[in-house]
Amino acid sequence: MEKLKEDVTDIVALLLDEKKYADLKAILITMNAPDIAILMEELPEPRVPAAFRLLPKELAAETFVEMSPDSQELLVRAFTDVELHAILDEMYLDDAVDMIEELPANLVTRILRNADPKVRVAINELLKYPADSAGSIMTIEYVDLKRDMTVEQAFARIRKTGVDKETIYTCYVTDRNRVLLGIVTGKTLLLSEPNTIVGDIMETNIISVDTSEDKEVVAHQFDKYNFLALPVVDGENRLVGIITVDDAMDVLQDENTEDFSKMAAITPSEDSYFHTSVFTHAKNRILWLLILMLSSTVSGMIISKYEKAFSALPLLVSFLPMLMDTGGNCGAQSSTMIIRGLALDEIRPRDFFKAVFKEIRIALLCAAVLCIVNAARIMVFYHDFRMVIITCSTLMCTVTLAKSLGCCLPMLAKLLKLDPAIMASPLITTIVDACSVLLYFNIATRVLSL
Amino acid sequence: MEKLKEDVTDIVALLLDEKKYADLKAILITMNAPDIAILMEELPEPRVPAAFRLLPKELAAETFVEMSPDSQELLVRAFTDVELHAILDEMYLDDAVDMIEELPANLVTRILRNADPKVRVAINELLKYPADSAGSIMTIEYVDLKRDMTVEQAFARIRKTGVDKETIYTCYVTDRNRVLLGIVTGKTLLLSEPNTIVGDIMETNIISVDTSEDKEVVAHQFDKYNFLALPVVDGENRLVGIITVDDAMDVLQDENTEDFSKMAAITPSEDSYFHTSVFTHAKNRILWLLILMLSSTVSGMIISKYEKAFSALPLLVSFLPMLMDTGGNCGAQSSTMIIRGLALDEIRPRDFFKAVFKEIRIALLCAAVLCIVNAARIMVFYHDFRMVIITCSTLMCTVTLAKSLGCCLPMLAKLLKLDPAIMASPLITTIVDACSVLLYFNIATRVLSL
């Protein structure tokens, strides 16, 4: 596969060099838009517009939507006004809005100038919704039916208007004020008699979302209810748009990526790895690195208070990495399980005590096993029973503390309406480190009677 | 919302207590299957079968599919043979197979005995596919058309057979040997004239997957191409089933959960947090904790070799947590970005050097900022220029090393066909710890001329 892709890129570059446009076009039209988009990203920049112009109108629009913001900008700059108009004409409105949000202002002006007046108004309307809202990912291209239509009339309407709609498989029944009355699926319509009244077969027990609803919440509705599309309504229950499953899937993937970033102490970014500059990558990472570096000096300050202890028994210092790492790993395990459970709605804020109780029991089990192995190791290599007492009691406390904190902090964040993902491994490790160092030297001074 | 759900649970329990079944049924039938399933999970176990029996047949099957394996088992045990037959009759085959895979053997025998002979054969057929293959998540209930049918005949066939099909929005055109010739969407059929020949409007440039394809790869195809369904073929390109977008979304979410677990050094489990016992949780976590605990003793052994250094300058020890934590955090950031990029196909194995080069530049930028802040802090609090030299040069090396390893190890895992997610923060932290401790004391002994 991998090898094949490289070959195709080489062939395309060659055909462009030799200006064999007809052959190239013959290859491109057998491909799917997402694959053509990947291919275009691999071509040298100056060649992209030439290759893109070979695509038939519809495939061109589909490919354009799949390309990275950088390549879209490159193309928009290269397009004539006529070409720009043609592409906009073929694009779904929600895709056009997504693109516009990424482009510099002067190109946006040019795009809006080249759009049909109706499209321009619709785009401006959609641009008003906040970035993370249901409104920002919806499209206004849906099939609307009336309650008193027959199935036959419904099909006539779908045939007339359906070609430009993002989906025709879920149709929306509205009254004259655009208030959403019901939905009827293409399957129901197809399996009903032609003279059936739409109002009699529509589903009225509808799940809809408000334009201001968080898009992540919307994506989870798709995951939970297996929808193909979901209606978006305003405060008066008037239908303003629909969200389709492909957009929901993108949101779900973006949200997962965001959680991965946050949990690794990185400020999330929307761009892909290679489309983000070194400087931006560094900027996204440095803030948390600084915060965590400075807070880990607390552990250092605690250590320096116990100079006497580790001067008396230098072996004490050599168990620090083991204790700190194990505490960090235990915290990482619990916080990850809890953060993921909260994201998937498997754990709810009211399960707080149930979860903490569970984590404490897990911690005791894990700590017991770790202590046994640790004690055996120390007795075999160092024959020092005092170290067994000191390290095992510290381990016991650290593991329990790490797992409790790993459970409590994300849940508290959720209760405070913060994102639980920031309460992940790096932060918890830093807190647990300080506590375990304090515990360790305290226990050590007592056992060694210093 | 949260409050409302609790209220509903209380009301349902109350209605069950007072045997007000008609009222309860009236409430339940206004709800969606996933919500009823959640409600059932909250009821006391002995009440679940009584509540479940109130559901109309179709809703009962839909609800059953959404329930946890434990509750499904509880219900199957409570069902009479007639009830079991009725539920099986309403379920899609892929859902029935998913359920059977989770049940104990004696219940499976009972289920198969109560299924229609045709269904039994189909279930047995599907059970043969390996757990992570496309075959294991596909359904065999699709609409198949013939190439020489007219659109009108196609609709007649959809009307006749469509009610039991998982989707009617993508239809599959096969020849008499079931070889897949093309696909035609419901939209195309609806927008075509009744006497058009299916063979003329079908899409022949089809993306299909093999029954043995990894289900994660399949899920990514949905994400990339925005499909609603994908055909599954055997070695001879014969159509054996289809996979629908809702199942692909589930696979995508499961895969993300699996990555989160692995990256936190947890053996992944398929069950939800509260459906997994304390013992199983502990078992899933202890293996990596032990491995990492034992490997972190390497850092300890290195430290104990440098007793002389930290006896001479005890302040050295107090910077250990800062150095180890920062190294760990830097490694976590890089490995997370690379693992996620590989999972999303944004980073490919052949980008190895490009990625390493990028990470090194990011590392140098981050390290520079960290060193400046660290130097300032030490000069203000300790006025010790030697410590500035020692800690900053160690930081510089540790950060660069951590980010390079965080980049290389997941990519190497990918090249070796291993899962990159195991090369995540905990493992990298342990390796970086050992290296940074070694570097630190080496630099220290040189600077302090010990």
Chai-1 contact restraints between the chains, C-beta under 6 A:
chainA,res_idxA,chainB,res_idxB,connection_type,confidence,min_distance_angstrom,max_distance_angstrom,comment,restraint_id
A,T30,B,N205,contact,1.0,0.0,6.0,A-B,restraint_1
A,P34,B,K224,contact,1.0,0.0,6.0,A-B,restraint_2
A,P34,B,Y225,contact,1.0,0.0,6.0,A-B,restraint_3
A,I158,B,L190,contact,1.0,0.0,6.0,A-B,restraint_4
A,V163,B,L191,contact,1.0,0.0,6.0,A-B,restraint_5
A,I168,B,K187,contact,1.0,0.0,6.0,A-B,restraint_6
A,Y169,B,Y169,contact,1.0,0.0,6.0,A-B,restraint_7
A,G186,B,G186,contact,1.0,0.0,6.0,A-B,restraint_8
A,K187,B,I168,contact,1.0,0.0,6.0,A-B,restraint_9
A,L190,B,I158,contact,1.0,0.0,6.0,A-B,restraint_10
A,L191,B,V163,contact,1.0,0.0,6.0,A-B,restraint_11
A,N205,B,T30,contact,1.0,0.0,6.0,A-B,restraint_12
A,D223,B,M249,contact,1.0,0.0,6.0,A-B,restraint_13
A,K224,B,P34,contact,1.0,0.0,6.0,A-B,restraint_14
A,Y225,B,P34,contact,1.0,0.0,6.0,A-B,restraint_15
A,N226,B,D246,contact,1.0,0.0,6.0,A-B,restraint_16
A,V245,B,V245,contact,1.0,0.0,6.0,A-B,restraint_17
A,D246,B,N226,contact,1.0,0.0,6.0,A-B,restraint_18
A,M249,B,D223,contact,1.0,0.0,6.0,A-B,restraint_19
A,N256,B,N256,contact,1.0,0.0,6.0,A-B,restraint_20
A,T257,B,R340,contact,1.0,0.0,6.0,A-B,restraint_21
A,F260,B,T336,contact,1.0,0.0,6.0,A-B,restraint_22
A,F260,B,R340,contact,1.0,0.0,6.0,A-B,restraint_23
A,A264,B,A332,contact,1.0,0.0,6.0,A-B,restraint_24
A,A264,B,Q333,contact,1.0,0.0,6.0,A-B,restraint_25
A,A264,B,T336,contact,1.0,0.0,6.0,A-B,restraint_26
A,A265,B,N329,contact,1.0,0.0,6.0,A-B,restraint_27
A,I266,B,Q333,contact,1.0,0.0,6.0,A-B,restraint_28
A,S272,B,E346,contact,1.0,0.0,6.0,A-B,restraint_29
A,Y273,B,M337,contact,1.0,0.0,6.0,A-B,restraint_30
A,Y273,B,G341,contact,1.0,0.0,6.0,A-B,restraint_31
A,Y273,B,E346,contact,1.0,0.0,6.0,A-B,restraint_32
A,Y273,B,I347,contact,1.0,0.0,6.0,A-B,restraint_33
A,V278,B,R361,contact,1.0,0.0,6.0,A-B,restraint_34
A,V278,B,I362,contact,1.0,0.0,6.0,A-B,restraint_35
A,H281,B,I362,contact,1.0,0.0,6.0,A-B,restraint_36
A,A282,B,I362,contact,1.0,0.0,6.0,A-B,restraint_37
A,A282,B,L365,contact,1.0,0.0,6.0,A-B,restraint_38
A,A282,B,C366,contact,1.0,0.0,6.0,A-B,restraint_39
A,R285,B,Q333,contact,1.0,0.0,6.0,A-B,restraint_40
A,R285,B,C366,contact,1.0,0.0,6.0,A-B,restraint_41
A,I286,B,C366,contact,1.0,0.0,6.0,A-B,restraint_42
A,I286,B,V369,contact,1.0,0.0,6.0,A-B,restraint_43
A,L289,B,N329,contact,1.0,0.0,6.0,A-B,restraint_44
A,L290,B,V373,contact,1.0,0.0,6.0,A-B,restraint_45
A,L292,B,N329,contact,1.0,0.0,6.0,A-B,restraint_46
A,M293,B,M322,contact,1.0,0.0,6.0,A-B,restraint_47
A,M293,B,T326,contact,1.0,0.0,6.0,A-B,restraint_48
A,M293,B,L370,contact,1.0,0.0,6.0,A-B,restraint_49
A,S296,B,P321,contact,1.0,0.0,6.0,A-B,restraint_50
A,S296,B,M322,contact,1.0,0.0,6.0,A-B,restraint_51
A,S296,B,D325,contact,1.0,0.0,6.0,A-B,restraint_52
A,T297,B,M322,contact,1.0,0.0,6.0,A-B,restraint_53
A,S299,B,P321,contact,1.0,0.0,6.0,A-B,restraint_54
A,G300,B,S318,contact,1.0,0.0,6.0,A-B,restraint_55
A,G300,B,F319,contact,1.0,0.0,6.0,A-B,restraint_56
A,G300,B,P321,contact,1.0,0.0,6.0,A-B,restraint_57
A,G300,B,M322,contact,1.0,0.0,6.0,A-B,restraint_58
A,I303,B,V317,contact,1.0,0.0,6.0,A-B,restraint_59
A,I303,B,S318,contact,1.0,0.0,6.0,A-B,restraint_60
A,S304,B,S318,contact,1.0,0.0,6.0,A-B,restraint_61
A,E307,B,P314,contact,1.0,0.0,6.0,A-B,restraint_62
A,P314,B,E307,contact,1.0,0.0,6.0,A-B,restraint_63
A,V317,B,I303,contact,1.0,0.0,6.0,A-B,restraint_64
A,V317,B,V317,contact,1.0,0.0,6.0,A-B,restraint_65
A,S318,B,G300,contact,1.0,0.0,6.0,A-B,restraint_66
A,S318,B,I303,contact,1.0,0.0,6.0,A-B,restraint_67
A,S318,B,S304,contact,1.0,0.0,6.0,A-B,restraint_68
A,F319,B,G300,contact,1.0,0.0,6.0,A-B,restraint_69
A,P321,B,S296,contact,1.0,0.0,6.0,A-B,restraint_70
A,P321,B,S299,contact,1.0,0.0,6.0,A-B,restraint_71
A,P321,B,G300,contact,1.0,0.0,6.0,A-B,restraint_72
A,P321,B,D433,contact,1.0,0.0,6.0,A-B,restraint_73
A,M322,B,M293,contact,1.0,0.0,6.0,A-B,restraint_74
A,M322,B,S296,contact,1.0,0.0,6.0,A-B,restraint_75
A,M322,B,T297,contact,1.0,0.0,6.0,A-B,restraint_76
A,M322,B,G300,contact,1.0,0.0,6.0,A-B,restraint_77
A,D325,B,S296,contact,1.0,0.0,6.0,A-B,restraint_78
A,T326,B,M293,contact,1.0,0.0,6.0,A-B,restraint_79
A,N329,B,A265,contact,1.0,0.0,6.0,A-B,restraint_80
A,N329,B,L289,contact,1.0,0.0,6.0,A-B,restraint_81
A,N329,B,L292,contact,1.0,0.0,6.0,A-B,restraint_82
A,N329,B,P426,contact,1.0,0.0,6.0,A-B,restraint_83
A,A332,B,A264,contact,1.0,0.0,6.0,A-B,restraint_84
A,Q333,B,A264,contact,1.0,0.0,6.0,A-B,restraint_85
A,Q333,B,I266,contact,1.0,0.0,6.0,A-B,restraint_86
A,Q333,B,R285,contact,1.0,0.0,6.0,A-B,restraint_87
A,T336,B,F260,contact,1.0,0.0,6.0,A-B,restraint_88
A,T336,B,A264,contact,1.0,0.0,6.0,A-B,restraint_89
A,R340,B,T257,contact,1.0,0.0,6.0,A-B,restraint_90
A,R340,B,F260,contact,1.0,0.0,6.0,A-B,restraint_91
A,G341,B,Y273,contact,1.0,0.0,6.0,A-B,restraint_92
A,E346,B,S272,contact,1.0,0.0,6.0,A-B,restraint_93
A,E346,B,Y273,contact,1.0,0.0,6.0,A-B,restraint_94
A,I347,B,Y273,contact,1.0,0.0,6.0,A-B,restraint_95
A,R361,B,V278,contact,1.0,0.0,6.0,A-B,restraint_96
A,I362,B,V278,contact,1.0,0.0,6.0,A-B,restraint_97
A,I362,B,H281,contact,1.0,0.0,6.0,A-B,restraint_98
A,I362,B,A282,contact,1.0,0.0,6.0,A-B,restraint_99
A,L365,B,A282,contact,1.0,0.0,6.0,A-B,restraint_100
A,C366,B,A282,contact,1.0,0.0,6.0,A-B,restraint_101
A,C366,B,R285,contact,1.0,0.0,6.0,A-B,restraint_102
A,C366,B,I286,contact,1.0,0.0,6.0,A-B,restraint_103
A,V369,B,I286,contact,1.0,0.0,6.0,A-B,restraint_104
A,L370,B,M293,contact,1.0,0.0,6.0,A-B,restraint_105
A,P426,B,N329,contact,1.0,0.0,6.0,A-B,restraint_106
A,D433,B,P321,contact,1.0,0.0,6.0,A-B,restraint_107
